[in-house]
Amino acid sequence: MKEAQVRNRLRVARAELDITQAQLAEMAGVTRQTISLIERDEYNPTIRLCLLLARALGRDVGELFWLEKPGAPEGRAGR
């Protein structure tokens, strides 16, 4: 059975605030590379990092991260 995948809107939320990956990384205490990996769905952040990113972006963690059901189409519809 296929596992649910963690998906995110980090790039969109960051763009809406017009901040760079480097700026967000500094706000959250991680590297720019970590932000890049998360945005590309190549790294699943810890719950602590999800909360730090949500705080830094002024968003609810549920707006930024969700589990996509196996077999669901890409995007938020799979929530």
Buried (B, 14 or more C-beta within 10 A) or exposed (E): EEEBBBBBBBBEBBEEEEBEBEBBBBBBEBEBEBBBBBBEEEBBBEEEBBBBBBEBBEBEBEBBBBEBEEEBEEEEEBE
